[in-house]
Amino acid sequence: MKILFGFGLDDDQLIGQAVQADREGLDLVTVSDHPYLHDRLDAYAALGVILGRTNAVTAAVNVTNLPTRPAPMLARTVAGLSALSGGRIALGLGAGGLWREIEKLGVEPLSPARAVRALEEAITVVRALSGGGGPVTFDGEFYRVNDLIPAAVPAPPIWTGSLGPKSLAVTGRVADGWIPGHASDWRSDRVATSRPLIDEAAVKAGRDPRDIATIYNLPGRITTAPLPATRDASGRWRGGSVAQWVEELTSAVLEYGAAGFTYFPIADGTPATTALTRWATEIVPAVRAATGTRTPPPGQPLAPEPRTSARPSVPDPST
């Protein structure tokens, strides 16, 4: 079994945290993507530096703001990072949410329905432009390429941040994983009602729902002493002692089928580097041991490989 354990990086300590996560044996580091904010680093510029400063950890944007990054160029960017890092990259994709901010970059706004269609089309384009093969021509509703040679490297795992029913169905049809929105976890109503929609769409598309990983963004405190309650009145995870974290995450894997966790420290006065160390060296090894999670040899990326190495045929968008 292969479960991802990651860490959500803070812009202010980006490189130091990434190097620490790599050194302490985590599988994944992630950065956010808000290109309309002046005080945030460009996500893919950051990813390039992170991958250049680390040796084994996989990196991902959690999640890519697709409306500001056209799919054909995104495919080329991700292919380059994959080639240079030995495949240590995953592609998180979002249809776009803060449209008032996105429009400041000169991007044409899309209705929710069109944004979802663009998301599915983007996944098709990224896969088509990966893995080698003959020239690709694609004339879609949102993206067009003409006689373009795919990159030789395979497409990375593609995870979506889907929220609504239509985008959840896209995840089931074409994605490799799902990152539940609003840091919802395995005991939440959101996951309980959303994951069946992914599974239903997967089955209709002839896929095995088990091939679509659920990777949770998980904020919380790591305390020195056990907390009386690890969840608040609404049922949201608050955190707790190392033993409480280990018990909860072990249950998430064995009982709820969780495929990964990206930890985000809570601002409670604990230095982020201290929280990262406790997560990476105390909680993660214990959960790996309890769940039988496989860890890779040094230098080998752990990001789940695409389920098929064949580049999919490009559908005719007119049909």
N, C-alpha and C positions, 0 to 999 in steps of 0.2 A: 504494500500500500504506500502511496506517495501523497503526503499532505504538505501543503505549503505553509510556512510560518514566516510572516513578514513584518515590516515596520514602516509606518508612515513618516516620512522625513519632514523636518521643519526647515523652511528656507534659510533661517538664520544659522543653522548648524548642519546644512545639507551634506557637505562632503565629509565632515568629521563623523556624522552619524552613519553615513553609508559605509565608510571604511570600518567603523566599529561593528556594524551589523555583519559585514563580510567576514571580519576577523573572528567574530563570536559565533559564526556558524548558521546564521539565518539564511533562508532560501530566497527572500524577496525583499526589495525596498521599493517604495512607490512615492511619486510626487504628484501634486495636483496640477491642473491646467486651467489657469484664468488669465489669458493673454490680454484681456482688457484692463487689468489692474496694473498700475504703474510700479507698484512696490513688490510685485511677484516675479520671480525668475521665469524665463521661458522654459516650459516643461521639457522640451526635446533638447534644447541646449544643455539643460541640467543633466538629462539622461546620458548624453554623450560624455560629459566630464565624469559622472559617477561610474560609468562602465569602464572608463579609462583608468580610474583610480582603484578599482576592485578586481578581484580574481575569480570569484565563484558565484557571487550573488546575482540573481536575476533582477532586472529592473523593469518597472512599468509605470505608465502614466495612469493615474487613478481618479477619473477617467479622461481620455482625450476629448477635448472640445471639438467635435467633428465639424461643425459649421465653419470654423476658422481654419481648418486644415484639410483641403481638398483630398479626396481619397487617393487619386493617382500619385500625388506628391507624398502623401503620408505613407503609401506603400513603399516608395523609394527611400524615404527616411528610415523607416523601420528595417528595411532590407539592409541598408548600410550599417546601421547599428548592430544588427544581428551578425553580419559578416565580420565586423571588426571585433566583436565581443565573444565570438564562438557560440552564438545562439542564446545569449543570456538576456533575452528580452521577451516580454509578453505585451500584447496590445489591448489596453483597456479602451473602450469606445463608449461615448455617450451621444445621444441625439442632439443635445443642446438644451439648456434650460433657461438661463438668464438672458433672454433675447434682447431686452432693453440695453444690456451691456454689450452683448455680441454685436448689435447693430452699430455701435460706435466704431467698430473696425471696418465699416463699410460693407458688412455682410447682409445680403438680402434676407429678411425674416421669412421663416417657414411656419406654416400652420403645424399643429401637433401631428396631424396625419401625414403631411408631407415630410416632416422631420423623421418620422419613423420609416417611411419608404426610403428616404435618403440613407438612413442607417443600414438598412438591409442591402441596398445597392452598394454602399461603401464596402461592406464585408465581402460581397461578391467580387468587387474590383481588386481589393487587397489580395484576396486569394488567387485571383486570375493572374496578377502581376508578380507572383511568387513561384518558386520551385522550378524555374527553367521552362523549356518548351518553345514552341513556335510563337510567332507574333500574335498579339491580342488586339482585336478591334471590338470596342464596346460602345454602343450608342444608347445610353440610358436616359432616364428622366432628369438626372442630376449630374451624371459624370459621363464623359466621353474620352475614349482613347482610340488612336488610330494606328494600327500596325506597330504596336509597341512590344518590344521583346521583354519578357518577364525577367526579373532578377533570378539568379541561380539558387539563392538560398530559399528554403521552404518558408511558408507563412508562419509567423509566430502563433502561439495560442491566442485566440481572440475572445476577450471577456467583455460583456456589456454591463452598463449600469442601468438596465431597463427598469421602468417603473409601471407604466400603464399596460393594459392588456395587450394592445397591439405590439408594443415593443417587447413585451415578454414572449409573445409568439415568435417574433423575429429571433430572439435568443434561442428558443427551442428549435427553430428551423435551421439556423446557420452558425450559431456561435459555439465556442468551446467551454464557456463559463459565464457565470452570472455573479455580479457584485451587488447585493441588495442595497437599495437606496436608503438614505437617512440612517445609516448604521444600524439597520434592523438585524436582529439576530435570529437564531434557529427557533427560539421560543415565541417569536413575535407573530402577531396576526398578519402582518404584511407578508412574511415568508410563508406562513400557512396557507394564505390565499393565492399568492403569486406563483410559488413553485409548481403547483399542479397545472397552471396555464402553460408554463414552459414544457412540462412533461407531455402534456396533451399535444402541443404543437410538434414536439420532437417525434412522437409516435406517428402522427399524421404525415410527417416528412420521411418516415422510414428509418428514423434514428433511434438509438437506445438512449433513453433519458439519463441513464447512469454515466453516459459519456460527457454530460454537461455538468461541470464542476460548479459548486457554490462556494465562493470565497468571501468571507465576511470581513468588512471593516469593523474593528472592535475597539472602541475607546473604553478606558477604565483606569482605575487606580490599582496599584500593587502595594498593599499595605504590609507593615511588619507584623501586625496581629490580625487575627480573623475579624471580619465584620459581622455584626449581628444579622444583617441581611445583605445579600450580594446583589439584590435587585431593588429598584425603587417601587413606589406604589403603583406605577403604571406597568411594571414588569420589565423595565429596561435594565440591562446589566450595568452595575456600578463598579464592580471589581471586588477585591478582597485580598486575602493572604495568598501566598504562593500555592498552598494546598487547596484553597478554594478555587483558584484559577484552574489548577490541574484537574480537579474533579469536574468542573463545568465544561472545560474543553474536551476532556476525554468523553464525556457524555455526548457532546456535540458531534464528535466524530463517529462514535460507535452506535449511537441511537438515532441521530438525525442526519448522518451522512455528510457532514461538513467536510469540504475538501481543502480548506485553507483559512487562515486568519491573518489579517494585517492589523497589528496593534498600534493604537494611537494613545500616547500618554495623556492623562488629564492634568491640567495645570493646578496642582495641589501643593506646590512648593518643593516637590521632589525634582531634582535636576533630570532633564530628559535622558542624559547619558546613564544615570543611575537606573532609571526605569528600563532603559534599553538593555542594560546588562542583566537585570533581574529577569526580564522577559526571555532573553536569549540564552542565559546560562542556567537558570533555575526552572522556569516554567516549561519552556519548549522541550528540553531534554526529557523531562518527566512525562509530558504528554506523548512524546514520541515513543518512549518506553512502554507506556500504558496502552498505546494503540497499535504498536508494532509498525510504526511509520518507518519507511525506508529513507535513509539519508544517502546522498550521493558521495562518491569519492571526491577528494579535494580537486577543485577546478572544474568539475562537471556541473553544468547548470541543472537545476531541478525543475524548472518550469515545465509543466506537462506538455509533451509533444503533441502536435496535431494528430488526430486519430487516423488520418490517412496521409500518405506522402504524395499521393497523386494530385496534380493541379486540376481543380474542377473545370469542366467545360463552361464556357461563358454563354449564358442563355441569351436568346434573341429577345431584346426588351420589347419588341413589337408584338410578341405573342402573349 
